[in-house]
Amino acid sequence: MKPARRHGWGVVEFLIAIALGLLLTLLGSGLLLASSGNYRNHSDNVWLSDGGRYALAVMAQAIRQGAYSNWDSEAAAPVPDSLSIEGLDAASISRNSDGISSPLPPVANGSDVLALRFAGADDNASLNCGGFAVPGDTRGWSIFYVAADAAGEPELRCKYRGAAGWGGDAVVRGVESFQVLYGIDLDTPLDGVPNTYLNATAVAASAAWKRVCSVKLALLLRGAANSRADTVAGRFDLFGPAYAEAHPDDAGVRVDEGRLPPAERWRARRVFSLTVALRNRDG
């Protein structure tokens, strides 16, 4: 009796099986990469939303507290001749310098500097942007500016003066541009309603810091890495296209992705903006 004949895979069948296996592996890898990229992009957008809202909330609180005077305290610090709100265009500062007296070259697309001063309170209710109480017999600072962290990533920082000297903390990371406009009350007497909005350079040139009655803030934040699936370069006008077109010399109010380095071009991005009225009149 002849033994049963056994049939194995031929070379052609074996090659076809390998090709099909590789094809399925490639398809699975592509789906996995796409899913991972979408998850990263979604995660970046969630982070941008939380970080942007938090940064605006911190700055809004400081702006509303600007120029505050604690008249209920017998030890209230006298209101000095120095301004309670100031700013710099396209500049940065160091965390150890006195206020904004020593500007540095700008970081992240000509980002601005916003400085606010206010009186302390005896009940520890007056806080600087770092969350520390300012005593009733002193004047506090809350200064916002952009600087690079240890990894070179630009971040919005809050600078303040404490008992041991100047300090600074990060508020939000990944700042592509931080821009500020100041609402100027041109009426006599002042009615607290802005008639025009100017950048810090224009306000200083017209000596109108004591006429500032509101502040426009704009932040362009970016994710940590290229995570977008699209390759269409966008344009971000932080105060709208009309302002950007009318003020081409105001650095940072318009950011074109097409001009950014490829390593940063396809990150998730989002603009956050807010207009805050000053509660207290300076001087």
Residue, then its C-alpha position, 0 to 999 in steps of 0.5 A: m500500500k502506497p503512503a498518502r501523498r502529502h502536499g506542502w506550500g510551493v514557493v509561489e504560494f509561500l511568496i504570495a502569503i508573505a506579500l499578503g501578510l506584509l500588505l496587511t501589516l502596512l495597512g494596520s500600521g497606517l491605521l495605527l499611525a493615523s489613529s495615533g496622530n488624531y489622538r495627539n492632535h485632539s489631545d493638543n487641542v484640549w490642552l490648548s483650550d485649557g491653557g488659553r482660558y487659564a492664561l486669560a483668566v489670570m491676566a484678566q484678574a490682574i488687569r481688574q486689580g490694576a491701580y487699586s488703592n486700599w483707602d480703608s487701611e490706615a497703613a495704605a501705601p501712598v499712590p506714587d507718581s509711577l504709572s499703574i499700567e504700562g507695556l512694551d511692544a515686541a520685547s521681553i524682560s528678565r525675571n530678576s530686573d526691576g519691573i520692566s526697566s531693562p527690556l530684552p529682545p523679543v521672544a516668539n514673533g514680537s510678543d509684548v509685555l504688560a505691567l500692572r501695579f496695585a495696592g496691597a490689602d491688610d486681609n491678604a485679599s490683594l494677590n499678585c499674578g503668582g498668587f501671593a498676598v501683597p501687604g497693605d503697606t506696599r504696592g504689588w506688581s503683576i507683569f506678563y511677558v514671554a520668555a523661553d524655557a530650558a528646552g527653548e519653548p516660549e512660555l507666558r510668564c508672570k513676574y512679581r515682587g515678593a519679600a525676597g525680591w523679584g520672581g517669575d512663574a510660567v503661566v502657559r507653555g507654547v506661546e506663538s505670540f502674545q499681543v496687547l492693545y490699550g483702550i484710550d479714553l479721549d473724552t474730557p472729562l473721562d467717561g471710562v469708554p475707550n475711543t480708540y485702541l493703541n499699542a504700547t508704543a503709540v500710547a507712550a508716544s502720546a503720553a496717554w497711559k493714564r487714559v487707558c480704560s481697557v485692555k485687549l489681550a490676544l494669545l496664539l498658542r501651539g501644541a507640543a509637536n506636529s500633529r495635524a494631518d492637513t498640510v494647508a498653511g494657515r494665517f492667524d490675525l490676533f486682532g482681526p485682519a483689518y487691524a493687521e492690514a492697517h498696522p503692518d509694523d505691529a510685529g506679531v499681530r499676524v502669524d503666517e504658518g507658511r513662514l514658520p520652520p517645518a518642525e513647527r509648521w503643522r502643530a495645533r494652533r488656536v487664538f485666544s482673545l479677551t477685552v478687559a475693562l479697568r475697574n480703577r482709574d489711574g492717578 
